[in-house]
Amino acid sequence: MQPSFSVKMIDRYNMKKTFFITQSNIIRKHAVTRNDKVEFNNEIFINFASFIKSLYKKEAISYPKFYKMDNLSKLGFLGAEMLFKDNTFFDRYKKEDIGIVIMNSSSSLDTDLAYNETIIDKSNYFPSPSVFVYTLPNILIGEICIRHKIKGENAFIIADQFDPGMIIQSVRLLMDKEHAQVCICGWVEVLGDNFESALFLIEKEKSMNEDYTGEVLLPFTVECLTKLYQNN
């Protein structure tokens, strides 16, 4: 998917260099790329379910609730886990100062279709509350917040495709107005066996101390988000 944005938007945000991308994680085509380094790549997994389960086990995460999540939440959850891996930003920020902005194009359609299967046949009607609870895309954000006790502002946006300009505008709305000091943002999409997650950690220059040891330090611009998203 190619991002869409105007030249005017590029120029507008290129002028603002006080925010930085300090971590990135991409999950796509059965591979995980963290801070531009491939950490996991195994194409033997023929579907989303087998891939996501293998990644969860590889990371040796102990969180039984993971298995109860819908596919969108599982992907976003693991994308966030990889983004936070070996990162000390939780030690530098209050939980209420951490914001989250995530977007996708199909909302919770993957789960909606699964839930529809439980109610479409009136002669075999078995609606499941455990499935129904995931028929809102922002439940994904809720799962990340519960896991890490994040209490900041958040938003889930529906867009036709990955839109770096919209992400920047939304994140700046939170951070410029001091509703967040750091923000997790990006794209998480699942529909059947088509899946993709691209998450980024955004920090303010004034909030980054001299002990910062992250592997990524890029201006929070359309160009940089696009390059990281496209893995080039």
C-alpha positions as CSV (number, residue, x, y, z in Angstrom):
1,M,0.0,0.0,0.0
2,Q,1.3,3.4,-1.0
3,P,0.8,6.3,1.5
4,S,-1.1,9.4,0.2
5,F,-0.2,12.9,1.3
6,S,0.1,16.4,-0.2
7,V,3.3,18.3,-0.9
8,K,1.9,21.1,1.2
9,M,1.6,18.7,4.2
10,I,5.2,17.5,3.6
11,D,6.5,21.1,3.7
12,R,4.4,21.9,6.8
13,Y,5.7,19.0,8.9
14,N,9.3,19.1,7.6
15,M,9.7,22.5,9.4
16,K,9.0,20.9,12.8
17,K,12.0,18.8,13.9
18,T,11.5,18.9,17.7
19,F,9.8,15.4,17.8
20,F,11.7,12.3,16.9
21,I,11.0,8.7,16.0
22,T,13.1,6.7,18.5
23,Q,11.9,3.2,17.9
24,S,10.2,1.3,15.1
25,N,8.8,-2.2,14.5
26,I,7.3,-3.6,11.3
27,I,5.5,-7.0,11.1
28,R,4.9,-7.9,7.5
29,K,5.1,-11.0,5.2
30,H,6.0,-13.4,8.1
31,A,8.9,-11.2,9.1
32,V,9.6,-8.8,12.0
33,T,11.9,-5.8,11.5
34,R,12.8,-3.8,14.6
35,N,14.8,-0.6,14.2
36,D,15.6,-1.6,10.6
37,K,17.0,-5.0,11.6
38,V,15.2,-8.3,10.8
39,E,14.6,-10.2,14.1
40,F,12.4,-12.9,12.9
41,N,11.7,-14.3,9.4
42,N,10.1,-17.7,8.8
43,E,7.9,-18.3,5.7
44,I,6.9,-21.8,6.7
45,F,3.9,-20.5,8.5
46,I,1.1,-20.6,6.0
47,N,-1.5,-18.5,7.8
48,F,-1.8,-15.7,10.3
49,A,-2.7,-18.0,13.2
50,S,0.4,-20.1,12.9
51,F,2.7,-17.1,12.4
52,I,1.4,-15.0,15.3
53,K,1.5,-18.0,17.7
54,S,5.1,-18.8,16.7
55,L,6.2,-15.1,17.3
56,Y,4.5,-15.1,20.7
57,K,6.3,-18.3,21.7
58,K,9.7,-17.1,20.3
59,E,9.5,-13.9,22.4
60,A,8.7,-16.1,25.5
61,I,5.9,-13.8,26.6
62,S,3.9,-15.0,29.6
63,Y,0.4,-13.4,29.2
64,P,-2.4,-16.0,29.1
65,K,-5.0,-13.4,28.0
66,F,-3.2,-13.3,24.6
67,Y,-4.9,-16.5,23.5
68,K,-8.3,-15.0,24.1
69,M,-7.7,-11.9,22.0
70,D,-9.0,-11.5,18.4
71,N,-6.5,-11.4,15.5
72,L,-6.3,-7.6,15.4
73,S,-5.5,-7.3,19.1
74,K,-2.9,-10.2,18.9
75,L,-1.0,-8.4,16.1
76,G,-1.1,-5.0,17.7
77,F,-0.2,-6.5,21.1
78,L,2.9,-8.3,19.7
79,G,3.8,-5.2,17.6
80,A,3.8,-3.2,20.8
81,E,5.8,-5.8,22.7
82,M,8.5,-5.7,20.0
83,L,8.4,-1.9,20.0
84,F,9.0,-1.8,23.8
85,K,11.6,-4.6,23.8
86,D,14.9,-3.6,25.5
87,N,13.5,0.0,25.8
88,T,13.7,2.1,28.9
89,F,11.1,4.7,28.0
90,F,8.7,3.4,30.6
91,D,11.2,4.5,33.2
92,R,11.3,8.0,31.8
93,Y,7.6,8.7,31.5
94,K,4.5,8.6,33.7
95,K,1.9,6.1,32.5
96,E,-0.7,8.9,32.1
97,D,1.8,10.8,29.8
98,I,1.9,8.0,27.2
99,G,-0.5,8.4,24.2
100,I,-1.5,6.0,21.5
101,V,-2.7,6.7,18.0
102,I,-3.3,3.7,15.7
103,M,-5.0,3.5,12.3
104,N,-6.1,0.8,9.8
105,S,-8.5,0.5,6.9
106,S,-10.8,-2.4,7.8
107,S,-11.6,-1.5,11.4
108,S,-12.6,-4.7,13.2
109,L,-14.0,-6.4,10.1
110,D,-12.0,-9.5,10.6
111,T,-13.7,-10.1,13.9
112,D,-17.1,-8.8,12.7
113,L,-17.1,-11.5,10.1
114,A,-16.3,-14.1,12.7
115,Y,-19.1,-12.8,15.0
116,N,-21.5,-12.8,12.0
117,E,-21.0,-16.5,11.6
118,T,-22.4,-17.0,15.1
119,I,-25.6,-15.2,14.4
120,I,-26.4,-15.6,10.7
121,D,-28.1,-19.0,11.0
122,K,-31.2,-18.6,13.1
123,S,-31.4,-22.4,13.5
124,N,-27.9,-22.5,14.9
125,Y,-27.7,-19.3,16.8
126,F,-24.8,-19.0,19.2
127,P,-23.7,-15.4,19.7
128,S,-20.5,-15.2,21.7
129,P,-19.8,-12.3,24.1
130,S,-16.1,-13.1,24.0
131,V,-16.1,-12.5,20.3
132,F,-18.5,-9.6,20.3
133,V,-16.3,-7.6,22.7
134,Y,-13.7,-7.3,20.0
135,T,-16.0,-5.9,17.4
136,L,-14.6,-2.4,18.0
137,P,-11.0,-1.7,16.8
138,N,-10.0,0.4,19.8
139,I,-10.1,-2.7,22.0
140,L,-6.7,-3.3,20.5
141,I,-5.5,-0.1,22.2
142,G,-7.2,-1.2,25.4
143,E,-5.3,-4.5,25.4
144,I,-1.9,-2.7,25.1
145,C,-2.9,-0.2,27.8
146,I,-4.0,-3.0,30.2
147,R,-0.8,-5.0,29.6
148,H,1.5,-2.0,30.3
149,K,-0.9,0.1,32.6
150,I,-0.8,3.0,30.1
151,K,-3.3,5.7,31.1
152,G,-2.8,8.4,28.5
153,E,-5.0,9.7,25.7
154,N,-5.6,7.5,22.7
155,A,-7.4,7.3,19.3
156,F,-8.1,4.7,16.7
157,I,-8.5,6.2,13.1
158,I,-9.9,4.5,10.1
159,A,-8.2,5.5,6.8
160,D,-8.0,4.0,3.3
161,Q,-4.3,3.3,3.7
162,F,-1.3,4.1,5.8
163,D,-1.3,7.9,5.9
164,P,1.8,9.4,7.6
165,G,0.5,12.9,7.3
166,M,-2.6,12.0,9.3
167,I,-0.6,10.2,11.9
168,I,1.7,13.2,12.4
169,Q,-1.2,15.6,12.6
170,S,-3.0,13.4,15.2
171,V,0.1,12.7,17.3
172,R,1.0,16.4,17.3
173,L,-2.5,17.3,18.4
174,L,-1.8,15.2,21.6
175,M,1.8,16.2,22.2
176,D,1.7,19.9,21.3
177,K,-1.2,20.4,23.7
178,E,0.7,18.5,26.4
179,H,-1.9,15.7,26.5
180,A,1.0,13.3,26.0
181,Q,4.8,13.5,26.4
182,V,5.5,10.4,24.3
183,C,3.3,8.6,21.8
184,I,3.0,5.1,20.3
185,C,1.6,5.4,16.8
186,G,1.2,3.6,13.5
187,W,-0.8,1.1,11.5
188,V,-2.2,-2.3,12.5
189,E,-4.3,-4.2,9.9
190,V,-5.7,-7.8,9.8
191,L,-8.2,-9.2,7.4
192,G,-8.0,-13.0,7.1
193,D,-4.4,-14.0,6.4
194,N,-3.5,-10.5,5.2
195,F,-1.8,-8.7,8.0
196,E,0.6,-5.8,8.7
197,S,1.7,-3.8,11.7
198,A,3.9,-0.8,11.6
199,L,4.4,0.9,15.0
200,F,6.6,3.8,16.0
201,L,7.6,5.5,19.3
202,I,7.6,9.3,19.2
203,E,9.4,11.4,21.7
204,K,10.0,15.1,22.3
205,E,13.5,16.5,22.2
206,K,13.2,18.1,25.6
207,S,12.0,14.8,27.2
208,M,15.0,12.8,26.0
209,N,17.8,12.7,28.5
210,E,21.5,12.3,28.0
211,D,21.2,8.6,28.8
212,Y,19.2,7.9,25.6
213,T,20.6,4.8,23.9
214,G,18.0,4.0,21.3
215,E,19.0,2.7,17.9
216,V,16.7,5.1,16.0
217,L,16.7,8.9,16.1
218,L,14.9,10.3,13.1
219,P,12.9,13.5,12.6
220,F,9.1,12.9,12.9
221,T,8.4,13.7,9.3
222,V,6.3,12.2,6.5
223,E,9.5,11.1,4.7
224,C,11.0,9.3,7.7
225,L,7.7,7.6,8.6
226,T,7.3,6.5,5.0
227,K,10.8,5.1,4.7
228,L,10.5,3.1,7.9
229,Y,7.0,1.9,6.8
230,Q,8.4,0.8,3.4
231,N,11.5,-0.7,5.0
232,N,13.9,1.4,2.9
